[in-house]
Structures are given as C-alpha cells and as structure tokens.
Amino acid sequence: MEFSTAVGLIGRRAAALYAGIAVMFFSARNAEPSATRTAIISGTITSCSILALLGIYEFATGNATSGILTAVFIEVAIVLAFLHVGARKK
C-alpha cells in the first residue's frame, strides 16, 4: 500500500484507538475473574482472530505482500495469550 494523505489519516486514527485499548488492558491487567474481564478477553480474541483471517485472505488474494504475515503471527499470538488468560481460574 502506497502512503497517501488518506492512508496517513487512517494510520494516525488507528494508532490513537490502539493506544486507548492498550491503556484499557493495562488498567485491567489485575482484574479478578468477572463478566467484564470475560468480555474484554472475548472481544480481543474475536477482533484478533478476524484480523488474522483477513490478513491471510488479503495475502492469498495478492492484495498484501508477505509483510502482512508478521501481523498475522502477532495476532495469532495475542489470541493464544488471551485464550490462556481466559482459561485460568483464580
């Protein structure tokens, strides 16, 4: 994808969104098992799974280069980490 004003705008907005999500996760890192914690875990697993599948699809159709696979591996790692945390009982 070539850089353009529109791409830069989307990138900056996505970065702000991810920064907010990171603060939310950091703040909730020691939360006891609860409905809220389960919702955070489920939402993260869902969004990262969809992102990974979309990345694979875009790579397979030729819309993305092999560089997308790095993001896919990170997204899969996040899914596995959140599955592990969700499976733990305190």
PDB file of N, CA, C and O in Angstrom:
ATOM      1  N   MET A   1       0.848  -1.156   0.000  1.00  0.00           N
ATOM      2  CA  MET A   1       0.000   0.000   0.000  1.00  0.00           C
ATOM      3  C   MET A   1       0.905   1.233   0.000  1.00  0.00           C
ATOM      4  O   MET A   1       1.799   1.359   0.836  1.00  0.00           O
ATOM      5  N   GLU A   2       0.668   2.106  -0.915  1.00  0.00           N
ATOM      6  CA  GLU A   2       1.434   3.344  -1.019  1.00  0.00           C
ATOM      7  C   GLU A   2       0.950   4.339   0.029  1.00  0.00           C
ATOM      8  O   GLU A   2      -0.238   4.390   0.345  1.00  0.00           O
ATOM      9  N   PHE A   3       1.876   5.129   0.564  1.00  0.00           N
ATOM     10  CA  PHE A   3       1.476   6.147   1.529  1.00  0.00           C
ATOM     11  C   PHE A   3       0.782   7.289   0.805  1.00  0.00           C
ATOM     12  O   PHE A   3       1.219   7.735  -0.256  1.00  0.00           O
ATOM     13  N   SER A   4      -0.302   7.749   1.400  1.00  0.00           N
ATOM     14  CA  SER A   4      -1.016   8.909   0.888  1.00  0.00           C
ATOM     15  C   SER A   4      -1.579   9.655   2.097  1.00  0.00           C
ATOM     16  O   SER A   4      -1.486   9.179   3.229  1.00  0.00           O
ATOM     17  N   THR A   5      -2.151  10.805   1.851  1.00  0.00           N
ATOM     18  CA  THR A   5      -2.751  11.565   2.943  1.00  0.00           C
ATOM     19  C   THR A   5      -3.845  10.755   3.631  1.00  0.00           C
ATOM     20  O   THR A   5      -3.944  10.757   4.858  1.00  0.00           O
ATOM     21  N   ALA A   6      -4.667  10.064   2.843  1.00  0.00           N
ATOM     22  CA  ALA A   6      -5.751   9.262   3.408  1.00  0.00           C
ATOM     23  C   ALA A   6      -5.211   8.099   4.240  1.00  0.00           C
ATOM     24  O   ALA A   6      -5.730   7.808   5.317  1.00  0.00           O
ATOM     25  N   VAL A   7      -4.178   7.442   3.741  1.00  0.00           N
ATOM     26  CA  VAL A   7      -3.576   6.326   4.479  1.00  0.00           C
ATOM     27  C   VAL A   7      -2.977   6.834   5.785  1.00  0.00           C
ATOM     28  O   VAL A   7      -3.122   6.190   6.824  1.00  0.00           O
ATOM     29  N   GLY A   8      -2.310   7.972   5.742  1.00  0.00           N
ATOM     30  CA  GLY A   8      -1.738   8.569   6.951  1.00  0.00           C
ATOM     31  C   GLY A   8      -2.812   8.907   7.976  1.00  0.00           C
ATOM     32  O   GLY A   8      -2.631   8.684   9.173  1.00  0.00           O
ATOM     33  N   LEU A   9      -3.918   9.441   7.506  1.00  0.00           N
ATOM     34  CA  LEU A   9      -5.027   9.785   8.389  1.00  0.00           C
ATOM     35  C   LEU A   9      -5.568   8.535   9.081  1.00  0.00           C
ATOM     36  O   LEU A   9      -5.763   8.529  10.297  1.00  0.00           O
ATOM     37  N   ILE A  10      -5.806   7.494   8.315  1.00  0.00           N
ATOM     38  CA  ILE A  10      -6.316   6.242   8.885  1.00  0.00           C
ATOM     39  C   ILE A  10      -5.300   5.659   9.867  1.00  0.00           C
ATOM     40  O   ILE A  10      -5.672   5.185  10.940  1.00  0.00           O
ATOM     41  N   GLY A  11      -4.032   5.695   9.504  1.00  0.00           N
ATOM     42  CA  GLY A  11      -2.981   5.166  10.381  1.00  0.00           C
ATOM     43  C   GLY A  11      -2.915   5.895  11.712  1.00  0.00           C
ATOM     44  O   GLY A  11      -2.795   5.262  12.761  1.00  0.00           O
ATOM     45  N   ARG A  12      -2.992   7.222  11.678  1.00  0.00           N
ATOM     46  CA  ARG A  12      -2.952   8.007  12.916  1.00  0.00           C
ATOM     47  C   ARG A  12      -4.177   7.731  13.777  1.00  0.00           C
ATOM     48  O   ARG A  12      -4.067   7.620  14.998  1.00  0.00           O
ATOM     49  N   ARG A  13      -5.333   7.621  13.155  1.00  0.00           N
ATOM     50  CA  ARG A  13      -6.558   7.352  13.905  1.00  0.00           C
ATOM     51  C   ARG A  13      -6.522   5.946  14.511  1.00  0.00           C
ATOM     52  O   ARG A  13      -6.947   5.752  15.650  1.00  0.00           O
ATOM     53  N   ALA A  14      -6.023   4.977  13.763  1.00  0.00           N
ATOM     54  CA  ALA A  14      -5.907   3.615  14.291  1.00  0.00           C
ATOM     55  C   ALA A  14      -4.912   3.571  15.449  1.00  0.00           C
ATOM     56  O   ALA A  14      -5.139   2.868  16.434  1.00  0.00           O
ATOM     57  N   ALA A  15      -3.817   4.314  15.337  1.00  0.00           N
ATOM     58  CA  ALA A  15      -2.824   4.357  16.411  1.00  0.00           C
ATOM     59  C   ALA A  15      -3.438   4.907  17.696  1.00  0.00           C
ATOM     60  O   ALA A  15      -3.168   4.396  18.783  1.00  0.00           O
ATOM     61  N   ALA A  16      -4.258   5.940  17.575  1.00  0.00           N
ATOM     62  CA  ALA A  16      -4.919   6.505  18.754  1.00  0.00           C
ATOM     63  C   ALA A  16      -5.873   5.479  19.377  1.00  0.00           C
ATOM     64  O   ALA A  16      -5.936   5.346  20.599  1.00  0.00           O
ATOM     65  N   LEU A  17      -6.604   4.763  18.538  1.00  0.00           N
ATOM     66  CA  LEU A  17      -7.511   3.729  19.034  1.00  0.00           C
ATOM     67  C   LEU A  17      -6.742   2.629  19.757  1.00  0.00           C
ATOM     68  O   LEU A  17      -7.134   2.215  20.848  1.00  0.00           O
ATOM     69  N   TYR A  18      -5.657   2.155  19.164  1.00  0.00           N
ATOM     70  CA  TYR A  18      -4.854   1.102  19.783  1.00  0.00           C
ATOM     71  C   TYR A  18      -4.209   1.581  21.079  1.00  0.00           C
ATOM     72  O   TYR A  18      -4.083   0.802  22.023  1.00  0.00           O
ATOM     73  N   ALA A  19      -3.804   2.826  21.143  1.00  0.00           N
ATOM     74  CA  ALA A  19      -3.238   3.365  22.381  1.00  0.00           C
ATOM     75  C   ALA A  19      -4.290   3.340  23.494  1.00  0.00           C
ATOM     76  O   ALA A  19      -3.979   2.986  24.631  1.00  0.00           O
ATOM     77  N   GLY A  20      -5.519   3.712  23.173  1.00  0.00           N
ATOM     78  CA  GLY A  20      -6.597   3.673  24.158  1.00  0.00           C
ATOM     79  C   GLY A  20      -6.889   2.258  24.631  1.00  0.00           C
ATOM     80  O   GLY A  20      -7.103   2.026  25.820  1.00  0.00           O
ATOM     81  N   ILE A  21      -6.897   1.319  23.702  1.00  0.00           N
ATOM     82  CA  ILE A  21      -7.126  -0.082  24.056  1.00  0.00           C
ATOM     83  C   ILE A  21      -5.990  -0.595  24.941  1.00  0.00           C
ATOM     84  O   ILE A  21      -6.231  -1.335  25.895  1.00  0.00           O
ATOM     85  N   ALA A  22      -4.760  -0.206  24.627  1.00  0.00           N
ATOM     86  CA  ALA A  22      -3.616  -0.625  25.437  1.00  0.00           C
ATOM     87  C   ALA A  22      -3.742  -0.103  26.869  1.00  0.00           C
ATOM     88  O   ALA A  22      -3.448  -0.829  27.818  1.00  0.00           O
ATOM     89  N   VAL A  23      -4.173   1.141  27.031  1.00  0.00           N
ATOM     90  CA  VAL A  23      -4.375   1.710  28.371  1.00  0.00           C
ATOM     91  C   VAL A  23      -5.472   0.929  29.101  1.00  0.00           C
ATOM     92  O   VAL A  23      -5.343   0.650  30.293  1.00  0.00           O
ATOM     93  N   MET A  24      -6.544   0.577  28.397  1.00  0.00           N
ATOM     94  CA  MET A  24      -7.626  -0.196  28.998  1.00  0.00           C
ATOM     95  C   MET A  24      -7.106  -1.556  29.482  1.00  0.00           C
ATOM     96  O   MET A  24      -7.395  -1.966  30.607  1.00  0.00           O
ATOM     97  N   PHE A  25      -6.354  -2.241  28.650  1.00  0.00           N
ATOM     98  CA  PHE A  25      -5.811  -3.544  29.037  1.00  0.00           C
ATOM     99  C   PHE A  25      -4.840  -3.412  30.208  1.00  0.00           C
ATOM    100  O   PHE A  25      -4.871  -4.219  31.136  1.00  0.00           O
ATOM    101  N   PHE A  26      -3.980  -2.397  30.165  1.00  0.00           N
ATOM    102  CA  PHE A  26      -3.010  -2.198  31.245  1.00  0.00           C
ATOM    103  C   PHE A  26      -3.734  -1.937  32.555  1.00  0.00           C
ATOM    104  O   PHE A  26      -3.344  -2.462  33.598  1.00  0.00           O
ATOM    105  N   SER A  27      -4.788  -1.128  32.507  1.00  0.00           N
ATOM    106  CA  SER A  27      -5.549  -0.803  33.716  1.00  0.00           C
ATOM    107  C   SER A  27      -6.287  -2.009  34.272  1.00  0.00           C
ATOM    108  O   SER A  27      -6.487  -2.102  35.483  1.00  0.00           O
ATOM    109  N   ALA A  28      -6.696  -2.938  33.410  1.00  0.00           N
ATOM    110  CA  ALA A  28      -7.468  -4.104  33.836  1.00  0.00           C
ATOM    111  C   ALA A  28      -6.618  -5.350  34.034  1.00  0.00           C
ATOM    112  O   ALA A  28      -7.156  -6.441  34.219  1.00  0.00           O
ATOM    113  N   ARG A  29      -5.301  -5.201  33.997  1.00  0.00           N
ATOM    114  CA  ARG A  29      -4.423  -6.371  33.996  1.00  0.00           C
ATOM    115  C   ARG A  29      -4.538  -7.239  35.246  1.00  0.00           C
ATOM    116  O   ARG A  29      -4.279  -8.441  35.180  1.00  0.00           O
ATOM    117  N   ASN A  30      -4.916  -6.664  36.373  1.00  0.00           N
ATOM    118  CA  ASN A  30      -5.015  -7.435  37.615  1.00  0.00           C
ATOM    119  C   ASN A  30      -6.461  -7.693  38.030  1.00  0.00           C
ATOM    120  O   ASN A  30      -6.731  -8.018  39.186  1.00  0.00           O
ATOM    121  N   ALA A  31      -7.377  -7.550  37.095  1.00  0.00           N
ATOM    122  CA  ALA A  31      -8.798  -7.738  37.423  1.00  0.00           C
ATOM    123  C   ALA A  31      -9.079  -9.184  37.792  1.00  0.00           C
ATOM    124  O   ALA A  31      -8.557 -10.120  37.185  1.00  0.00           O
ATOM    125  N   GLU A  32      -9.901  -9.334  38.785  1.00  0.00           N
ATOM    126  CA  GLU A  32     -10.351 -10.670  39.184  1.00  0.00           C
ATOM    127  C   GLU A  32     -11.301 -11.203  38.106  1.00  0.00           C
ATOM    128  O   GLU A  32     -11.894 -10.421  37.362  1.00  0.00           O
ATOM    129  N   PRO A  33     -11.445 -12.516  38.020  1.00  0.00           N
ATOM    130  CA  PRO A  33     -12.406 -13.065  37.062  1.00  0.00           C
ATOM    131  C   PRO A  33     -13.798 -12.454  37.271  1.00  0.00           C
ATOM    132  O   PRO A  33     -14.329 -12.442  38.382  1.00  0.00           O
ATOM    133  N   SER A  34     -14.368 -11.953  36.185  1.00  0.00           N
ATOM    134  CA  SER A  34     -15.678 -11.297  36.249  1.00  0.00           C
ATOM    135  C   SER A  34     -16.263 -11.253  34.841  1.00  0.00           C
ATOM    136  O   SER A  34     -15.610 -11.632  33.868  1.00  0.00           O
ATOM    137  N   ALA A  35     -17.499 -10.787  34.753  1.00  0.00           N
ATOM    138  CA  ALA A  35     -18.138 -10.646  33.446  1.00  0.00           C
ATOM    139  C   ALA A  35     -17.400  -9.620  32.596  1.00  0.00           C
ATOM    140  O   ALA A  35     -17.279  -9.790  31.383  1.00  0.00           O
ATOM    141  N   THR A  36     -16.913  -8.568  33.219  1.00  0.00           N
ATOM    142  CA  THR A  36     -16.177  -7.529  32.486  1.00  0.00           C
ATOM    143  C   THR A  36     -14.875  -8.089  31.920  1.00  0.00           C
ATOM    144  O   THR A  36     -14.547  -7.860  30.756  1.00  0.00           O
ATOM    145  N   ARG A  37     -14.146  -8.815  32.741  1.00  0.00           N
ATOM    146  CA  ARG A  37     -12.885  -9.411  32.288  1.00  0.00           C
ATOM    147  C   ARG A  37     -13.140 -10.396  31.151  1.00  0.00           C
ATOM    148  O   ARG A  37     -12.393 -10.427  30.173  1.00  0.00           O
ATOM    149  N   THR A  38     -14.185 -11.191  31.278  1.00  0.00           N
ATOM    150  CA  THR A  38     -14.541 -12.139  30.226  1.00  0.00           C
ATOM    151  C   THR A  38     -14.889 -11.407  28.930  1.00  0.00           C
ATOM    152  O   THR A  38     -14.521 -11.856  27.844  1.00  0.00           O
ATOM    153  N   ALA A  39     -15.596 -10.284  29.041  1.00  0.00           N
ATOM    154  CA  ALA A  39     -15.956  -9.504  27.851  1.00  0.00           C
ATOM    155  C   ALA A  39     -14.712  -8.952  27.164  1.00  0.00           C
ATOM    156  O   ALA A  39     -14.622  -8.975  25.937  1.00  0.00           O
ATOM    157  N   ILE A  40     -13.758  -8.457  27.940  1.00  0.00           N
ATOM    158  CA  ILE A  40     -12.508  -7.937  27.370  1.00  0.00           C
ATOM    159  C   ILE A  40     -11.761  -9.057  26.650  1.00  0.00           C
ATOM    160  O   ILE A  40     -11.283  -8.870  25.531  1.00  0.00           O
ATOM    161  N   ILE A  41     -11.661 -10.206  27.285  1.00  0.00           N
ATOM    162  CA  ILE A  41     -10.959 -11.347  26.684  1.00  0.00           C
ATOM    163  C   ILE A  41     -11.668 -11.803  25.404  1.00  0.00           C
ATOM    164  O   ILE A  41     -11.021 -12.018  24.380  1.00  0.00           O
ATOM    165  N   SER A  42     -12.985 -11.948  25.463  1.00  0.00           N
ATOM    166  CA  SER A  42     -13.741 -12.411  24.298  1.00  0.00           C
ATOM    167  C   SER A  42     -13.652 -11.431  23.136  1.00  0.00           C
ATOM    168  O   SER A  42     -13.497 -11.838  21.985  1.00  0.00           O
ATOM    169  N   GLY A  43     -13.749 -10.152  23.437  1.00  0.00           N
ATOM    170  CA  GLY A  43     -13.656  -9.136  22.393  1.00  0.00           C
ATOM    171  C   GLY A  43     -12.300  -9.122  21.723  1.00  0.00           C
ATOM    172  O   GLY A  43     -12.200  -8.971  20.506  1.00  0.00           O
ATOM    173  N   THR A  44     -11.253  -9.279  22.523  1.00  0.00           N
ATOM    174  CA  THR A  44      -9.899  -9.293  21.965  1.00  0.00           C
ATOM    175  C   THR A  44      -9.668 -10.533  21.107  1.00  0.00           C
ATOM    176  O   THR A  44      -9.093 -10.442  20.023  1.00  0.00           O
ATOM    177  N   ILE A  45     -10.110 -11.677  21.582  1.00  0.00           N
ATOM    178  CA  ILE A  45      -9.973 -12.911  20.806  1.00  0.00           C
ATOM    179  C   ILE A  45     -10.723 -12.785  19.482  1.00  0.00           C
ATOM    180  O   ILE A  45     -10.202 -13.168  18.434  1.00  0.00           O
ATOM    181  N   THR A  46     -11.922 -12.260  19.524  1.00  0.00           N
ATOM    182  CA  THR A  46     -12.723 -12.110  18.306  1.00  0.00           C
ATOM    183  C   THR A  46     -12.057 -11.163  17.317  1.00  0.00           C
ATOM    184  O   THR A  46     -11.903 -11.501  16.143  1.00  0.00           O
ATOM    185  N   SER A  47     -11.661  -9.977  17.783  1.00  0.00           N
ATOM    186  CA  SER A  47     -11.086  -8.995  16.855  1.00  0.00           C
ATOM    187  C   SER A  47      -9.750  -9.455  16.281  1.00  0.00           C
ATOM    188  O   SER A  47      -9.497  -9.269  15.091  1.00  0.00           O
ATOM    189  N   CYS A  48      -8.894 -10.049  17.104  1.00  0.00           N
ATOM    190  CA  CYS A  48      -7.598 -10.506  16.586  1.00  0.00           C
ATOM    191  C   CYS A  48      -7.751 -11.708  15.656  1.00  0.00           C
ATOM    192  O   CYS A  48      -6.986 -11.856  14.703  1.00  0.00           O
ATOM    193  N   SER A  49      -8.731 -12.565  15.927  1.00  0.00           N
ATOM    194  CA  SER A  49      -8.983 -13.700  15.026  1.00  0.00           C
ATOM    195  C   SER A  49      -9.443 -13.194  13.656  1.00  0.00           C
ATOM    196  O   SER A  49      -8.976 -13.671  12.622  1.00  0.00           O
ATOM    197  N   ILE A  50     -10.352 -12.235  13.658  1.00  0.00           N
ATOM    198  CA  ILE A  50     -10.831 -11.666  12.395  1.00  0.00           C
ATOM    199  C   ILE A  50      -9.698 -10.982  11.646  1.00  0.00           C
ATOM    200  O   ILE A  50      -9.563 -11.149  10.434  1.00  0.00           O
ATOM    201  N   LEU A  51      -8.870 -10.202  12.371  1.00  0.00           N
ATOM    202  CA  LEU A  51      -7.731  -9.539  11.727  1.00  0.00           C
ATOM    203  C   LEU A  51      -6.776 -10.552  11.110  1.00  0.00           C
ATOM    204  O   LEU A  51      -6.293 -10.345   9.997  1.00  0.00           O
ATOM    205  N   ALA A  52      -6.497 -11.648  11.818  1.00  0.00           N
ATOM    206  CA  ALA A  52      -5.596 -12.679  11.291  1.00  0.00           C
ATOM    207  C   ALA A  52      -6.191 -13.323  10.039  1.00  0.00           C
ATOM    208  O   ALA A  52      -5.491 -13.520   9.045  1.00  0.00           O
ATOM    209  N   LEU A  53      -7.463 -13.646  10.089  1.00  0.00           N
ATOM    210  CA  LEU A  53      -8.115 -14.248   8.919  1.00  0.00           C
ATOM    211  C   LEU A  53      -8.134 -13.286   7.729  1.00  0.00           C
ATOM    212  O   LEU A  53      -7.899 -13.694   6.591  1.00  0.00           O
ATOM    213  N   LEU A  54      -8.410 -12.023   7.992  1.00  0.00           N
ATOM    214  CA  LEU A  54      -8.386 -11.029   6.910  1.00  0.00           C
ATOM    215  C   LEU A  54      -6.982 -10.878   6.330  1.00  0.00           C
ATOM    216  O   LEU A  54      -6.818 -10.734   5.119  1.00  0.00           O
ATOM    217  N   GLY A  55      -5.977 -10.911   7.194  1.00  0.00           N
ATOM    218  CA  GLY A  55      -4.592 -10.819   6.720  1.00  0.00           C
ATOM    219  C   GLY A  55      -4.232 -11.976   5.808  1.00  0.00           C
ATOM    220  O   GLY A  55      -3.612 -11.786   4.761  1.00  0.00           O
ATOM    221  N   ILE A  56      -4.623 -13.175   6.210  1.00  0.00           N
ATOM    222  CA  ILE A  56      -4.365 -14.359   5.375  1.00  0.00           C
ATOM    223  C   ILE A  56      -5.119 -14.242   4.055  1.00  0.00           C
ATOM    224  O   ILE A  56      -4.570 -14.549   2.996  1.00  0.00           O
ATOM    225  N   TYR A  57      -6.367 -13.802   4.113  1.00  0.00           N
ATOM    226  CA  TYR A  57      -7.167 -13.636   2.892  1.00  0.00           C
ATOM    227  C   TYR A  57      -6.519 -12.607   1.957  1.00  0.00           C
ATOM    228  O   TYR A  57      -6.387 -12.860   0.759  1.00  0.00           O
ATOM    229  N   GLU A  58      -6.122 -11.467   2.486  1.00  0.00           N
ATOM    230  CA  GLU A  58      -5.512 -10.428   1.646  1.00  0.00           C
ATOM    231  C   GLU A  58      -4.189 -10.906   1.045  1.00  0.00           C
ATOM    232  O   GLU A  58      -3.864 -10.563  -0.091  1.00  0.00           O
ATOM    233  N   PHE A  59      -3.427 -11.696   1.802  1.00  0.00           N
ATOM    234  CA  PHE A  59      -2.181 -12.250   1.278  1.00  0.00           C
ATOM    235  C   PHE A  59      -2.486 -13.263   0.174  1.00  0.00           C
ATOM    236  O   PHE A  59      -1.842 -13.254  -0.876  1.00  0.00           O
ATOM    237  N   ALA A  60      -3.457 -14.126   0.410  1.00  0.00           N
ATOM    238  CA  ALA A  60      -3.807 -15.167  -0.571  1.00  0.00           C
ATOM    239  C   ALA A  60      -4.343 -14.578  -1.872  1.00  0.00           C
ATOM    240  O   ALA A  60      -4.110 -15.136  -2.944  1.00  0.00           O
ATOM    241  N   THR A  61      -5.057 -13.459  -1.788  1.00  0.00           N
ATOM    242  CA  THR A  61      -5.618 -12.844  -2.994  1.00  0.00           C
ATOM    243  C   THR A  61      -4.650 -11.878  -3.662  1.00  0.00           C
ATOM    244  O   THR A  61      -4.958 -11.321  -4.716  1.00  0.00           O
ATOM    245  N   GLY A  62      -3.480 -11.673  -3.058  1.00  0.00           N
ATOM    246  CA  GLY A  62      -2.475 -10.810  -3.665  1.00  0.00           C
ATOM    247  C   GLY A  62      -2.630  -9.332  -3.350  1.00  0.00           C
ATOM    248  O   GLY A  62      -1.933  -8.498  -3.928  1.00  0.00           O
ATOM    249  N   ASN A  63      -3.536  -9.001  -2.442  1.00  0.00           N
ATOM    250  CA  ASN A  63      -3.714  -7.600  -2.062  1.00  0.00           C
ATOM    251  C   ASN A  63      -2.702  -7.131  -1.027  1.00  0.00           C
ATOM    252  O   ASN A  63      -2.593  -5.932  -0.771  1.00  0.00           O
ATOM    253  N   ALA A  64      -1.958  -8.060  -0.428  1.00  0.00           N
ATOM    254  CA  ALA A  64      -0.935  -7.733   0.565  1.00  0.00           C
ATOM    255  C   ALA A  64       0.296  -8.579   0.281  1.00  0.00           C
ATOM    256  O   ALA A  64       0.199  -9.681  -0.259  1.00  0.00           O
ATOM    257  N   THR A  65       1.450  -8.050   0.650  1.00  0.00           N
ATOM    258  CA  THR A  65       2.703  -8.787   0.471  1.00  0.00           C
ATOM    259  C   THR A  65       2.932  -9.696   1.671  1.00  0.00           C
ATOM    260  O   THR A  65       2.115  -9.739   2.591  1.00  0.00           O
ATOM    261  N   SER A  66       4.034 -10.413   1.657  1.00  0.00           N
ATOM    262  CA  SER A  66       4.348 -11.323   2.761  1.00  0.00           C
ATOM    263  C   SER A  66       4.567 -10.572   4.073  1.00  0.00           C
ATOM    264  O   SER A  66       4.576 -11.191   5.137  1.00  0.00           O
ATOM    265  N   GLY A  67       4.742  -9.272   4.019  1.00  0.00           N
ATOM    266  CA  GLY A  67       4.881  -8.479   5.240  1.00  0.00           C
ATOM    267  C   GLY A  67       3.668  -8.576   6.146  1.00  0.00           C
ATOM    268  O   GLY A  67       3.783  -8.380   7.355  1.00  0.00           O
ATOM    269  N   ILE A  68       2.514  -8.873   5.583  1.00  0.00           N
ATOM    270  CA  ILE A  68       1.286  -8.996   6.377  1.00  0.00           C
ATOM    271  C   ILE A  68       1.353 -10.200   7.306  1.00  0.00           C
ATOM    272  O   ILE A  68       0.665 -10.238   8.326  1.00  0.00           O
ATOM    273  N   LEU A  69       2.179 -11.182   6.959  1.00  0.00           N
ATOM    274  CA  LEU A  69       2.260 -12.391   7.770  1.00  0.00           C
ATOM    275  C   LEU A  69       2.825 -12.113   9.156  1.00  0.00           C
ATOM    276  O   LEU A  69       2.480 -12.813  10.108  1.00  0.00           O
ATOM    277  N   THR A  70       3.687 -11.104   9.291  1.00  0.00           N
ATOM    278  CA  THR A  70       4.186 -10.711  10.612  1.00  0.00           C
ATOM    279  C   THR A  70       3.022 -10.290  11.496  1.00  0.00           C
ATOM    280  O   THR A  70       2.926 -10.702  12.652  1.00  0.00           O
ATOM    281  N   ALA A  71       2.134  -9.463  10.942  1.00  0.00           N
ATOM    282  CA  ALA A  71       0.957  -9.033  11.699  1.00  0.00           C
ATOM    283  C   ALA A  71       0.068 -10.227  12.037  1.00  0.00           C
ATOM    284  O   ALA A  71      -0.465 -10.309  13.144  1.00  0.00           O
ATOM    285  N   VAL A  72      -0.094 -11.143  11.101  1.00  0.00           N
ATOM    286  CA  VAL A  72      -0.924 -12.328  11.336  1.00  0.00           C
ATOM    287  C   VAL A  72      -0.355 -13.152  12.487  1.00  0.00           C
ATOM    288  O   VAL A  72      -1.106 -13.593  13.357  1.00  0.00           O
ATOM    289  N   PHE A  73       0.957 -13.365  12.504  1.00  0.00           N
ATOM    290  CA  PHE A  73       1.580 -14.137  13.587  1.00  0.00           C
ATOM    291  C   PHE A  73       1.397 -13.442  14.936  1.00  0.00           C
ATOM    292  O   PHE A  73       1.136 -14.104  15.940  1.00  0.00           O
ATOM    293  N   ILE A  74       1.530 -12.132  14.969  1.00  0.00           N
ATOM    294  CA  ILE A  74       1.327 -11.380  16.210  1.00  0.00           C
ATOM    295  C   ILE A  74      -0.124 -11.504  16.670  1.00  0.00           C
ATOM    296  O   ILE A  74      -0.393 -11.709  17.853  1.00  0.00           O
ATOM    297  N   GLU A  75      -1.045 -11.381  15.733  1.00  0.00           N
ATOM    298  CA  GLU A  75      -2.470 -11.502  16.082  1.00  0.00           C
ATOM    299  C   GLU A  75      -2.798 -12.890  16.615  1.00  0.00           C
ATOM    300  O   GLU A  75      -3.558 -13.020  17.575  1.00  0.00           O
ATOM    301  N   VAL A  76      -2.239 -13.917  16.009  1.00  0.00           N
ATOM    302  CA  VAL A  76      -2.452 -15.282  16.500  1.00  0.00           C
ATOM    303  C   VAL A  76      -1.841 -15.444  17.890  1.00  0.00           C
ATOM    304  O   VAL A  76      -2.436 -16.091  18.752  1.00  0.00           O
ATOM    305  N   ALA A  77      -0.669 -14.868  18.118  1.00  0.00           N
ATOM    306  CA  ALA A  77      -0.038 -14.936  19.443  1.00  0.00           C
ATOM    307  C   ALA A  77      -0.906 -14.247  20.493  1.00  0.00           C
ATOM    308  O   ALA A  77      -1.040 -14.740  21.613  1.00  0.00           O
ATOM    309  N   ILE A  78      -1.490 -13.115  20.134  1.00  0.00           N
ATOM    310  CA  ILE A  78      -2.384 -12.414  21.065  1.00  0.00           C
ATOM    311  C   ILE A  78      -3.608 -13.276  21.368  1.00  0.00           C
ATOM    312  O   ILE A  78      -4.032 -13.367  22.520  1.00  0.00           O
ATOM    313  N   VAL A  79      -4.173 -13.903  20.349  1.00  0.00           N
ATOM    314  CA  VAL A  79      -5.326 -14.783  20.562  1.00  0.00           C
ATOM    315  C   VAL A  79      -4.958 -15.906  21.529  1.00  0.00           C
ATOM    316  O   VAL A  79      -5.701 -16.188  22.470  1.00  0.00           O
ATOM    317  N   LEU A  80      -3.811 -16.547  21.298  1.00  0.00           N
ATOM    318  CA  LEU A  80      -3.394 -17.646  22.173  1.00  0.00           C
ATOM    319  C   LEU A  80      -3.153 -17.162  23.598  1.00  0.00           C
ATOM    320  O   LEU A  80      -3.506 -17.848  24.557  1.00  0.00           O
ATOM    321  N   ALA A  81      -2.552 -15.980  23.739  1.00  0.00           N
ATOM    322  CA  ALA A  81      -2.304 -15.437  25.082  1.00  0.00           C
ATOM    323  C   ALA A  81      -3.612 -15.165  25.817  1.00  0.00           C
ATOM    324  O   ALA A  81      -3.747 -15.489  26.997  1.00  0.00           O
ATOM    325  N   PHE A  82      -4.580 -14.568  25.112  1.00  0.00           N
ATOM    326  CA  PHE A  82      -5.857 -14.272  25.760  1.00  0.00           C
ATOM    327  C   PHE A  82      -6.654 -15.532  26.030  1.00  0.00           C
ATOM    328  O   PHE A  82      -7.386 -15.591  27.018  1.00  0.00           O
ATOM    329  N   LEU A  83      -6.533 -16.546  25.176  1.00  0.00           N
ATOM    330  CA  LEU A  83      -7.166 -17.837  25.469  1.00  0.00           C
ATOM    331  C   LEU A  83      -6.575 -18.446  26.740  1.00  0.00           C
ATOM    332  O   LEU A  83      -7.302 -19.004  27.562  1.00  0.00           O
ATOM    333  N   HIS A  84      -5.265 -18.338  26.896  1.00  0.00           N
ATOM    334  CA  HIS A  84      -4.577 -18.853  28.089  1.00  0.00           C
ATOM    335  C   HIS A  84      -5.065 -18.109  29.343  1.00  0.00           C
ATOM    336  O   HIS A  84      -5.391 -18.732  30.354  1.00  0.00           O
ATOM    337  N   VAL A  85      -5.110 -16.787  29.264  1.00  0.00           N
ATOM    338  CA  VAL A  85      -5.559 -15.991  30.417  1.00  0.00           C
ATOM    339  C   VAL A  85      -7.012 -16.300  30.737  1.00  0.00           C
ATOM    340  O   VAL A  85      -7.383 -16.411  31.906  1.00  0.00           O
ATOM    341  N   GLY A  86      -7.841 -16.441  29.698  1.00  0.00           N
ATOM    342  CA  GLY A  86      -9.252 -16.731  29.909  1.00  0.00           C
ATOM    343  C   GLY A  86      -9.491 -18.098  30.517  1.00  0.00           C
ATOM    344  O   GLY A  86     -10.488 -18.299  31.210  1.00  0.00           O
ATOM    345  N   ALA A  87      -8.597 -19.040  30.270  1.00  0.00           N
ATOM    346  CA  ALA A  87      -8.758 -20.398  30.777  1.00  0.00           C
ATOM    347  C   ALA A  87      -8.301 -20.527  32.232  1.00  0.00           C
ATOM    348  O   ALA A  87      -8.675 -21.480  32.916  1.00  0.00           O
ATOM    349  N   ARG A  88      -7.494 -19.571  32.708  1.00  0.00           N
ATOM    350  CA  ARG A  88      -7.004 -19.624  34.090  1.00  0.00           C
ATOM    351  C   ARG A  88      -8.134 -19.353  35.068  1.00  0.00           C
ATOM    352  O   ARG A  88      -8.985 -18.494  34.833  1.00  0.00           O
ATOM    353  N   LYS A  89      -8.132 -20.077  36.140  1.00  0.00           N
ATOM    354  CA  LYS A  89      -9.092 -19.852  37.227  1.00  0.00           C
ATOM    355  C   LYS A  89      -8.292 -19.378  38.447  1.00  0.00           C
ATOM    356  O   LYS A  89      -7.237 -19.930  38.760  1.00  0.00           O
ATOM    357  N   LYS A  90      -8.796 -18.371  39.115  1.00  0.00           N
ATOM    358  CA  LYS A  90      -8.099 -17.882  40.315  1.00  0.00           C
ATOM    359  C   LYS A  90      -8.802 -18.353  41.545  1.00  0.00           C
ATOM    360  O   LYS A  90      -8.371 -18.047  42.657  1.00  0.00           O
TER     361      LYS A  90
END
